[in-house]
Amino acid sequence: MNPTPSHTESVPTPAFDSLRELLHERTSCRAFLDRPVPRGVIEQVLGAAQRTASWCNAQPWQG
């Protein structure tokens, strides 16, 4: 039986380090530029969002 790691232990993986760095550098934008967002950028953002978990696996896009 493997012991459960404590909450104080770090997870020494490159993926976790990347995630931690992204979350640490995250900012909120409350001002917007007056120019259109290219369709390709919107499609990339939506494609990435589709791969994230939904709340309680609700999958509201599936009726």
mmCIF file of the N, C-alpha and C atoms, coordinates in Angstrom:
data_MODEL
# 
_entry.id   MODEL 
# 
loop_
_atom_site.group_PDB 
_atom_site.id 
_atom_site.type_symbol 
_atom_site.label_atom_id 
_atom_site.label_alt_id 
_atom_site.label_comp_id 
_atom_site.label_asym_id 
_atom_site.label_entity_id 
_atom_site.label_seq_id 
_atom_site.pdbx_PDB_ins_code 
_atom_site.Cartn_x 
_atom_site.Cartn_y 
_atom_site.Cartn_z 
_atom_site.occupancy 
_atom_site.B_iso_or_equiv 
_atom_site.pdbx_formal_charge 
_atom_site.auth_seq_id 
_atom_site.auth_comp_id 
_atom_site.auth_asym_id 
_atom_site.auth_atom_id 
_atom_site.pdbx_PDB_model_num 
ATOM 1   N N  . MET A 1 1  ? 0.836   -1.177 0.000   1.00 0.00 ? 1  MET A N  1 
ATOM 2   C CA . MET A 1 1  ? 0.000   0.000  0.000   1.00 0.00 ? 1  MET A CA 1 
ATOM 3   C C  . MET A 1 1  ? 0.883   1.243  0.000   1.00 0.00 ? 1  MET A C  1 
ATOM 4   N N  . ASN A 1 2  ? 0.607   2.158  -0.950  1.00 0.00 ? 2  ASN A N  1 
ATOM 5   C CA . ASN A 1 2  ? 1.400   3.372  -1.035  1.00 0.00 ? 2  ASN A CA 1 
ATOM 6   C C  . ASN A 1 2  ? 0.863   4.417  -0.061  1.00 0.00 ? 2  ASN A C  1 
ATOM 7   N N  . PRO A 1 3  ? 1.757   5.046  0.673   1.00 0.00 ? 3  PRO A N  1 
ATOM 8   C CA . PRO A 1 3  ? 1.290   6.097  1.582   1.00 0.00 ? 3  PRO A CA 1 
ATOM 9   C C  . PRO A 1 3  ? 0.804   7.307  0.785   1.00 0.00 ? 3  PRO A C  1 
ATOM 10  N N  . THR A 1 4  ? -0.220  7.957  1.288   1.00 0.00 ? 4  THR A N  1 
ATOM 11  C CA . THR A 1 4  ? -0.743  9.149  0.652   1.00 0.00 ? 4  THR A CA 1 
ATOM 12  C C  . THR A 1 4  ? 0.179   10.315 0.967   1.00 0.00 ? 4  THR A C  1 
ATOM 13  N N  . PRO A 1 5  ? 0.608   11.074 -0.077  1.00 0.00 ? 5  PRO A N  1 
ATOM 14  C CA . PRO A 1 5  ? 1.504   12.197 0.213   1.00 0.00 ? 5  PRO A CA 1 
ATOM 15  C C  . PRO A 1 5  ? 0.781   13.282 1.012   1.00 0.00 ? 5  PRO A C  1 
ATOM 16  N N  . SER A 1 6  ? 1.524   13.943 1.879   1.00 0.00 ? 6  SER A N  1 
ATOM 17  C CA . SER A 1 6  ? 0.912   15.022 2.664   1.00 0.00 ? 6  SER A CA 1 
ATOM 18  C C  . SER A 1 6  ? 0.724   16.245 1.775   1.00 0.00 ? 6  SER A C  1 
ATOM 19  N N  . HIS A 1 7  ? -0.108  17.164 2.225   1.00 0.00 ? 7  HIS A N  1 
ATOM 20  C CA . HIS A 1 7  ? -0.381  18.365 1.451   1.00 0.00 ? 7  HIS A CA 1 
ATOM 21  C C  . HIS A 1 7  ? 0.814   19.305 1.406   1.00 0.00 ? 7  HIS A C  1 
ATOM 22  N N  . THR A 1 8  ? 1.794   19.089 2.262   1.00 0.00 ? 8  THR A N  1 
ATOM 23  C CA . THR A 1 8  ? 2.954   19.972 2.289   1.00 0.00 ? 8  THR A CA 1 
ATOM 24  C C  . THR A 1 8  ? 4.056   19.499 1.348   1.00 0.00 ? 8  THR A C  1 
ATOM 25  N N  . GLU A 1 9  ? 3.941   18.301 0.810   1.00 0.00 ? 9  GLU A N  1 
ATOM 26  C CA . GLU A 1 9  ? 4.951   17.806 -0.117  1.00 0.00 ? 9  GLU A CA 1 
ATOM 27  C C  . GLU A 1 9  ? 4.756   18.451 -1.478  1.00 0.00 ? 9  GLU A C  1 
ATOM 28  N N  . SER A 1 10 ? 5.866   18.742 -2.169  1.00 0.00 ? 10 SER A N  1 
ATOM 29  C CA . SER A 1 10 ? 5.756   19.301 -3.507  1.00 0.00 ? 10 SER A CA 1 
ATOM 30  C C  . SER A 1 10 ? 5.714   18.161 -4.518  1.00 0.00 ? 10 SER A C  1 
ATOM 31  N N  . VAL A 1 11 ? 5.150   18.452 -5.660  1.00 0.00 ? 11 VAL A N  1 
ATOM 32  C CA . VAL A 1 11 ? 5.067   17.481 -6.740  1.00 0.00 ? 11 VAL A CA 1 
ATOM 33  C C  . VAL A 1 11 ? 6.157   17.845 -7.747  1.00 0.00 ? 11 VAL A C  1 
ATOM 34  N N  . PRO A 1 12 ? 7.256   17.125 -7.768  1.00 0.00 ? 12 PRO A N  1 
ATOM 35  C CA . PRO A 1 12 ? 8.404   17.522 -8.591  1.00 0.00 ? 12 PRO A CA 1 
ATOM 36  C C  . PRO A 1 12 ? 8.310   17.041 -10.047 1.00 0.00 ? 12 PRO A C  1 
ATOM 37  N N  . THR A 1 13 ? 7.330   17.541 -10.771 1.00 0.00 ? 13 THR A N  1 
ATOM 38  C CA . THR A 1 13 ? 7.221   17.169 -12.177 1.00 0.00 ? 13 THR A CA 1 
ATOM 39  C C  . THR A 1 13 ? 7.269   18.423 -13.032 1.00 0.00 ? 13 THR A C  1 
ATOM 40  N N  . PRO A 1 14 ? 7.800   18.329 -14.241 1.00 0.00 ? 14 PRO A N  1 
ATOM 41  C CA . PRO A 1 14 ? 7.822   19.488 -15.132 1.00 0.00 ? 14 PRO A CA 1 
ATOM 42  C C  . PRO A 1 14 ? 6.420   20.028 -15.435 1.00 0.00 ? 14 PRO A C  1 
ATOM 43  N N  . ALA A 1 15 ? 5.439   19.145 -15.582 1.00 0.00 ? 15 ALA A N  1 
ATOM 44  C CA . ALA A 1 15 ? 4.077   19.588 -15.871 1.00 0.00 ? 15 ALA A CA 1 
ATOM 45  C C  . ALA A 1 15 ? 3.527   20.418 -14.717 1.00 0.00 ? 15 ALA A C  1 
ATOM 46  N N  . PHE A 1 16 ? 3.747   19.970 -13.495 1.00 0.00 ? 16 PHE A N  1 
ATOM 47  C CA . PHE A 1 16 ? 3.263   20.723 -12.336 1.00 0.00 ? 16 PHE A CA 1 
ATOM 48  C C  . PHE A 1 16 ? 3.990   22.052 -12.214 1.00 0.00 ? 16 PHE A C  1 
ATOM 49  N N  . ASP A 1 17 ? 5.284   22.037 -12.455 1.00 0.00 ? 17 ASP A N  1 
ATOM 50  C CA . ASP A 1 17 ? 6.050   23.285 -12.399 1.00 0.00 ? 17 ASP A CA 1 
ATOM 51  C C  . ASP A 1 17 ? 5.524   24.291 -13.418 1.00 0.00 ? 17 ASP A C  1 
ATOM 52  N N  . SER A 1 18 ? 5.183   23.835 -14.611 1.00 0.00 ? 18 SER A N  1 
ATOM 53  C CA . SER A 1 18 ? 4.622   24.717 -15.638 1.00 0.00 ? 18 SER A CA 1 
ATOM 54  C C  . SER A 1 18 ? 3.276   25.269 -15.200 1.00 0.00 ? 18 SER A C  1 
ATOM 55  N N  . LEU A 1 19 ? 2.430   24.403 -14.659 1.00 0.00 ? 19 LEU A N  1 
ATOM 56  C CA . LEU A 1 19 ? 1.118   24.836 -14.186 1.00 0.00 ? 19 LEU A CA 1 
ATOM 57  C C  . LEU A 1 19 ? 1.256   25.854 -13.062 1.00 0.00 ? 19 LEU A C  1 
ATOM 58  N N  . ARG A 1 20 ? 2.117   25.579 -12.114 1.00 0.00 ? 20 ARG A N  1 
ATOM 59  C CA . ARG A 1 20 ? 2.323   26.495 -10.991 1.00 0.00 ? 20 ARG A CA 1 
ATOM 60  C C  . ARG A 1 20 ? 2.803   27.852 -11.491 1.00 0.00 ? 20 ARG A C  1 
ATOM 61  N N  . GLU A 1 21 ? 3.708   27.855 -12.459 1.00 0.00 ? 21 GLU A N  1 
ATOM 62  C CA . GLU A 1 21 ? 4.211   29.113 -13.013 1.00 0.00 ? 21 GLU A CA 1 
ATOM 63  C C  . GLU A 1 21 ? 3.099   29.892 -13.716 1.00 0.00 ? 21 GLU A C  1 
ATOM 64  N N  . LEU A 1 22 ? 2.283   29.198 -14.503 1.00 0.00 ? 22 LEU A N  1 
ATOM 65  C CA . LEU A 1 22 ? 1.170   29.858 -15.184 1.00 0.00 ? 22 LEU A CA 1 
ATOM 66  C C  . LEU A 1 22 ? 0.175   30.460 -14.187 1.00 0.00 ? 22 LEU A C  1 
ATOM 67  N N  . LEU A 1 23 ? -0.167  29.710 -13.155 1.00 0.00 ? 23 LEU A N  1 
ATOM 68  C CA . LEU A 1 23 ? -1.116  30.201 -12.159 1.00 0.00 ? 23 LEU A CA 1 
ATOM 69  C C  . LEU A 1 23 ? -0.547  31.377 -11.369 1.00 0.00 ? 23 LEU A C  1 
ATOM 70  N N  . HIS A 1 24 ? 0.741   31.333 -11.111 1.00 0.00 ? 24 HIS A N  1 
ATOM 71  C CA . HIS A 1 24 ? 1.389   32.404 -10.355 1.00 0.00 ? 24 HIS A CA 1 
ATOM 72  C C  . HIS A 1 24 ? 1.419   33.701 -11.162 1.00 0.00 ? 24 HIS A C  1 
ATOM 73  N N  . GLU A 1 25 ? 1.596   33.595 -12.485 1.00 0.00 ? 25 GLU A N  1 
ATOM 74  C CA . GLU A 1 25 ? 1.704   34.767 -13.344 1.00 0.00 ? 25 GLU A CA 1 
ATOM 75  C C  . GLU A 1 25 ? 0.351   35.257 -13.849 1.00 0.00 ? 25 GLU A C  1 
ATOM 76  N N  . ARG A 1 26 ? -0.729  34.588 -13.493 1.00 0.00 ? 26 ARG A N  1 
ATOM 77  C CA . ARG A 1 26 ? -2.059  34.924 -13.986 1.00 0.00 ? 26 ARG A CA 1 
ATOM 78  C C  . ARG A 1 26 ? -2.468  36.323 -13.541 1.00 0.00 ? 26 ARG A C  1 
ATOM 79  N N  . THR A 1 27 ? -3.100  37.042 -14.450 1.00 0.00 ? 27 THR A N  1 
ATOM 80  C CA . THR A 1 27 ? -3.621  38.367 -14.135 1.00 0.00 ? 27 THR A CA 1 
ATOM 81  C C  . THR A 1 27 ? -5.045  38.480 -14.664 1.00 0.00 ? 27 THR A C  1 
ATOM 82  N N  . SER A 1 28 ? -5.781  39.425 -14.134 1.00 0.00 ? 28 SER A N  1 
ATOM 83  C CA . SER A 1 28 ? -7.122  39.719 -14.632 1.00 0.00 ? 28 SER A CA 1 
ATOM 84  C C  . SER A 1 28 ? -7.064  41.000 -15.443 1.00 0.00 ? 28 SER A C  1 
ATOM 85  N N  . CYS A 1 29 ? -7.695  41.002 -16.592 1.00 0.00 ? 29 CYS A N  1 
ATOM 86  C CA . CYS A 1 29 ? -7.711  42.167 -17.466 1.00 0.00 ? 29 CYS A CA 1 
ATOM 87  C C  . CYS A 1 29 ? -9.088  42.814 -17.400 1.00 0.00 ? 29 CYS A C  1 
ATOM 88  N N  . ARG A 1 30 ? -9.119  44.088 -17.080 1.00 0.00 ? 30 ARG A N  1 
ATOM 89  C CA . ARG A 1 30 ? -10.398 44.800 -17.018 1.00 0.00 ? 30 ARG A CA 1 
ATOM 90  C C  . ARG A 1 30 ? -10.447 45.943 -18.026 1.00 0.00 ? 30 ARG A C  1 
ATOM 91  N N  . ALA A 1 31 ? -9.492  45.964 -18.927 1.00 0.00 ? 31 ALA A N  1 
ATOM 92  C CA . ALA A 1 31 ? -9.480  46.940 -20.010 1.00 0.00 ? 31 ALA A CA 1 
ATOM 93  C C  . ALA A 1 31 ? -9.225  46.174 -21.309 1.00 0.00 ? 31 ALA A C  1 
ATOM 94  N N  . PHE A 1 32 ? -9.891  46.577 -22.354 1.00 0.00 ? 32 PHE A N  1 
ATOM 95  C CA . PHE A 1 32 ? -9.807  45.836 -23.599 1.00 0.00 ? 32 PHE A CA 1 
ATOM 96  C C  . PHE A 1 32 ? -9.430  46.766 -24.737 1.00 0.00 ? 32 PHE A C  1 
ATOM 97  N N  . LEU A 1 33 ? -8.715  46.234 -25.705 1.00 0.00 ? 33 LEU A N  1 
ATOM 98  C CA . LEU A 1 33 ? -8.347  47.007 -26.888 1.00 0.00 ? 33 LEU A CA 1 
ATOM 99  C C  . LEU A 1 33 ? -9.516  47.046 -27.859 1.00 0.00 ? 33 LEU A C  1 
ATOM 100 N N  . ASP A 1 34 ? -9.583  48.104 -28.631 1.00 0.00 ? 34 ASP A N  1 
ATOM 101 C CA . ASP A 1 34 ? -10.652 48.268 -29.608 1.00 0.00 ? 34 ASP A CA 1 
ATOM 102 C C  . ASP A 1 34 ? -10.220 47.682 -30.953 1.00 0.00 ? 34 ASP A C  1 
ATOM 103 N N  . ARG A 1 35 ? -9.988  46.375 -30.971 1.00 0.00 ? 35 ARG A N  1 
ATOM 104 C CA . ARG A 1 35 ? -9.653  45.695 -32.227 1.00 0.00 ? 35 ARG A CA 1 
ATOM 105 C C  . ARG A 1 35 ? -10.145 44.255 -32.157 1.00 0.00 ? 35 ARG A C  1 
ATOM 106 N N  . PRO A 1 36 ? -10.509 43.707 -33.296 1.00 0.00 ? 36 PRO A N  1 
ATOM 107 C CA . PRO A 1 36 ? -11.077 42.355 -33.309 1.00 0.00 ? 36 PRO A CA 1 
ATOM 108 C C  . PRO A 1 36 ? -10.026 41.285 -32.964 1.00 0.00 ? 36 PRO A C  1 
ATOM 109 N N  . VAL A 1 37 ? -10.507 40.197 -32.398 1.00 0.00 ? 37 VAL A N  1 
ATOM 110 C CA . VAL A 1 37 ? -9.659  39.045 -32.102 1.00 0.00 ? 37 VAL A CA 1 
ATOM 111 C C  . VAL A 1 37 ? -9.720  38.120 -33.317 1.00 0.00 ? 37 VAL A C  1 
ATOM 112 N N  . PRO A 1 38 ? -8.568  37.713 -33.861 1.00 0.00 ? 38 PRO A N  1 
ATOM 113 C CA . PRO A 1 38 ? -8.588  36.823 -35.027 1.00 0.00 ? 38 PRO A CA 1 
ATOM 114 C C  . PRO A 1 38 ? -9.340  35.524 -34.732 1.00 0.00 ? 38 PRO A C  1 
ATOM 115 N N  . ARG A 1 39 ? -10.091 35.063 -35.715 1.00 0.00 ? 39 ARG A N  1 
ATOM 116 C CA . ARG A 1 39 ? -10.892 33.843 -35.557 1.00 0.00 ? 39 ARG A CA 1 
ATOM 117 C C  . ARG A 1 39 ? -10.026 32.653 -35.118 1.00 0.00 ? 39 ARG A C  1 
ATOM 118 N N  . GLY A 1 40 ? -8.827  32.534 -35.642 1.00 0.00 ? 40 GLY A N  1 
ATOM 119 C CA . GLY A 1 40 ? -7.933  31.433 -35.276 1.00 0.00 ? 40 GLY A CA 1 
ATOM 120 C C  . GLY A 1 40 ? -7.607  31.419 -33.788 1.00 0.00 ? 40 GLY A C  1 
ATOM 121 N N  . VAL A 1 41 ? -7.431  32.602 -33.209 1.00 0.00 ? 41 VAL A N  1 
ATOM 122 C CA . VAL A 1 41 ? -7.143  32.702 -31.771 1.00 0.00 ? 41 VAL A CA 1 
ATOM 123 C C  . VAL A 1 41 ? -8.356  32.238 -30.971 1.00 0.00 ? 41 VAL A C  1 
ATOM 124 N N  . ILE A 1 42 ? -9.543  32.686 -31.376 1.00 0.00 ? 42 ILE A N  1 
ATOM 125 C CA . ILE A 1 42 ? -10.776 32.271 -30.694 1.00 0.00 ? 42 ILE A CA 1 
ATOM 126 C C  . ILE A 1 42 ? -10.942 30.757 -30.765 1.00 0.00 ? 42 ILE A C  1 
ATOM 127 N N  . GLU A 1 43 ? -10.684 30.184 -31.933 1.00 0.00 ? 43 GLU A N  1 
ATOM 128 C CA . GLU A 1 43 ? -10.816 28.732 -32.094 1.00 0.00 ? 43 GLU A CA 1 
ATOM 129 C C  . GLU A 1 43 ? -9.815  27.980 -31.224 1.00 0.00 ? 43 GLU A C  1 
ATOM 130 N N  . GLN A 1 44 ? -8.593  28.499 -31.096 1.00 0.00 ? 44 GLN A N  1 
ATOM 131 C CA . GLN A 1 44 ? -7.594  27.848 -30.237 1.00 0.00 ? 44 GLN A CA 1 
ATOM 132 C C  . GLN A 1 44 ? -8.023  27.895 -28.770 1.00 0.00 ? 44 GLN A C  1 
ATOM 133 N N  . VAL A 1 45 ? -8.539  29.040 -28.328 1.00 0.00 ? 45 VAL A N  1 
ATOM 134 C CA . VAL A 1 45 ? -8.980  29.177 -26.933 1.00 0.00 ? 45 VAL A CA 1 
ATOM 135 C C  . VAL A 1 45 ? -10.145 28.235 -26.655 1.00 0.00 ? 45 VAL A C  1 
ATOM 136 N N  . LEU A 1 46 ? -11.122 28.205 -27.564 1.00 0.00 ? 46 LEU A N  1 
ATOM 137 C CA . LEU A 1 46 ? -12.274 27.318 -27.363 1.00 0.00 ? 46 LEU A CA 1 
ATOM 138 C C  . LEU A 1 46 ? -11.857 25.847 -27.414 1.00 0.00 ? 46 LEU A C  1 
ATOM 139 N N  . GLY A 1 47 ? -10.911 25.511 -28.287 1.00 0.00 ? 47 GLY A N  1 
ATOM 140 C CA . GLY A 1 47 ? -10.412 24.134 -28.360 1.00 0.00 ? 47 GLY A CA 1 
ATOM 141 C C  . GLY A 1 47 ? -9.753  23.706 -27.052 1.00 0.00 ? 47 GLY A C  1 
ATOM 142 N N  . ALA A 1 48 ? -8.977  24.620 -26.457 1.00 0.00 ? 48 ALA A N  1 
ATOM 143 C CA . ALA A 1 48 ? -8.335  24.310 -25.171 1.00 0.00 ? 48 ALA A CA 1 
ATOM 144 C C  . ALA A 1 48 ? -9.390  24.191 -24.073 1.00 0.00 ? 48 ALA A C  1 
ATOM 145 N N  . ALA A 1 49 ? -10.401 25.060 -24.094 1.00 0.00 ? 49 ALA A N  1 
ATOM 146 C CA . ALA A 1 49 ? -11.453 25.029 -23.074 1.00 0.00 ? 49 ALA A CA 1 
ATOM 147 C C  . ALA A 1 49 ? -12.259 23.736 -23.139 1.00 0.00 ? 49 ALA A C  1 
ATOM 148 N N  . GLN A 1 50 ? -12.415 23.186 -24.314 1.00 0.00 ? 50 GLN A N  1 
ATOM 149 C CA . GLN A 1 50 ? -13.174 21.936 -24.455 1.00 0.00 ? 50 GLN A CA 1 
ATOM 150 C C  . GLN A 1 50 ? -12.493 20.763 -23.767 1.00 0.00 ? 50 GLN A C  1 
ATOM 151 N N  . ARG A 1 51 ? -11.202 20.870 -23.540 1.00 0.00 ? 51 ARG A N  1 
ATOM 152 C CA . ARG A 1 51 ? -10.459 19.770 -22.929 1.00 0.00 ? 51 ARG A CA 1 
ATOM 153 C C  . ARG A 1 51 ? -10.396 19.874 -21.410 1.00 0.00 ? 51 ARG A C  1 
ATOM 154 N N  . THR A 1 52 ? -10.998 20.919 -20.840 1.00 0.00 ? 52 THR A N  1 
ATOM 155 C CA . THR A 1 52 ? -10.983 21.080 -19.394 1.00 0.00 ? 52 THR A CA 1 
ATOM 156 C C  . THR A 1 52 ? -12.194 20.386 -18.769 1.00 0.00 ? 52 THR A C  1 
ATOM 157 N N  . ALA A 1 53 ? -12.105 20.151 -17.499 1.00 0.00 ? 53 ALA A N  1 
ATOM 158 C CA . ALA A 1 53 ? -13.207 19.489 -16.790 1.00 0.00 ? 53 ALA A CA 1 
ATOM 159 C C  . ALA A 1 53 ? -14.362 20.451 -16.593 1.00 0.00 ? 53 ALA A C  1 
ATOM 160 N N  . SER A 1 54 ? -15.572 19.930 -16.639 1.00 0.00 ? 54 SER A N  1 
ATOM 161 C CA . SER A 1 54 ? -16.740 20.745 -16.316 1.00 0.00 ? 54 SER A CA 1 
ATOM 162 C C  . SER A 1 54 ? -17.124 20.471 -14.859 1.00 0.00 ? 54 SER A C  1 
ATOM 163 N N  . TRP A 1 55 ? -17.868 21.396 -14.275 1.00 0.00 ? 55 TRP A N  1 
ATOM 164 C CA . TRP A 1 55 ? -18.265 21.262 -12.866 1.00 0.00 ? 55 TRP A CA 1 
ATOM 165 C C  . TRP A 1 55 ? -19.034 19.951 -12.676 1.00 0.00 ? 55 TRP A C  1 
ATOM 166 N N  . CYS A 1 56 ? -18.574 19.124 -11.794 1.00 0.00 ? 56 CYS A N  1 
ATOM 167 C CA . CYS A 1 56 ? -19.188 17.820 -11.492 1.00 0.00 ? 56 CYS A CA 1 
ATOM 168 C C  . CYS A 1 56 ? -19.435 17.007 -12.757 1.00 0.00 ? 56 CYS A C  1 
ATOM 169 N N  . ASN A 1 57 ? -18.594 17.197 -13.763 1.00 0.00 ? 57 ASN A N  1 
ATOM 170 C CA . ASN A 1 57 ? -18.724 16.494 -15.044 1.00 0.00 ? 57 ASN A CA 1 
ATOM 171 C C  . ASN A 1 57 ? -20.119 16.719 -15.637 1.00 0.00 ? 57 ASN A C  1 
ATOM 172 N N  . ALA A 1 58 ? -20.664 17.926 -15.445 1.00 0.00 ? 58 ALA A N  1 
ATOM 173 C CA . ALA A 1 58 ? -22.027 18.232 -15.887 1.00 0.00 ? 58 ALA A CA 1 
ATOM 174 C C  . ALA A 1 58 ? -22.153 18.273 -17.417 1.00 0.00 ? 58 ALA A C  1 
ATOM 175 N N  . GLN A 1 59 ? -21.099 18.661 -18.118 1.00 0.00 ? 59 GLN A N  1 
ATOM 176 C CA . GLN A 1 59 ? -21.086 18.740 -19.578 1.00 0.00 ? 59 GLN A CA 1 
ATOM 177 C C  . GLN A 1 59 ? -22.330 19.457 -20.101 1.00 0.00 ? 59 GLN A C  1 
ATOM 178 N N  . PRO A 1 60 ? -22.505 20.742 -19.755 1.00 0.00 ? 60 PRO A N  1 
ATOM 179 C CA . PRO A 1 60 ? -23.716 21.467 -20.136 1.00 0.00 ? 60 PRO A CA 1 
ATOM 180 C C  . PRO A 1 60 ? -23.886 21.624 -21.644 1.00 0.00 ? 60 PRO A C  1 
ATOM 181 N N  . TRP A 1 61 ? -22.832 21.423 -22.425 1.00 0.00 ? 61 TRP A N  1 
ATOM 182 C CA . TRP A 1 61 ? -22.942 21.542 -23.874 1.00 0.00 ? 61 TRP A CA 1 
ATOM 183 C C  . TRP A 1 61 ? -23.617 20.316 -24.490 1.00 0.00 ? 61 TRP A C  1 
ATOM 184 N N  . GLN A 1 62 ? -23.773 19.264 -23.701 1.00 0.00 ? 62 GLN A N  1 
ATOM 185 C CA . GLN A 1 62 ? -24.444 18.061 -24.200 1.00 0.00 ? 62 GLN A CA 1 
ATOM 186 C C  . GLN A 1 62 ? -25.870 18.058 -23.613 1.00 0.00 ? 62 GLN A C  1 
ATOM 187 N N  . GLY A 1 63 ? -26.855 18.186 -24.490 1.00 0.00 ? 63 GLY A N  1 
ATOM 188 C CA . GLY A 1 63 ? -28.235 18.303 -24.018 1.00 0.00 ? 63 GLY A CA 1 
ATOM 189 C C  . GLY A 1 63 ? -28.814 17.003 -23.745 1.00 0.00 ? 63 GLY A C  1 
# 
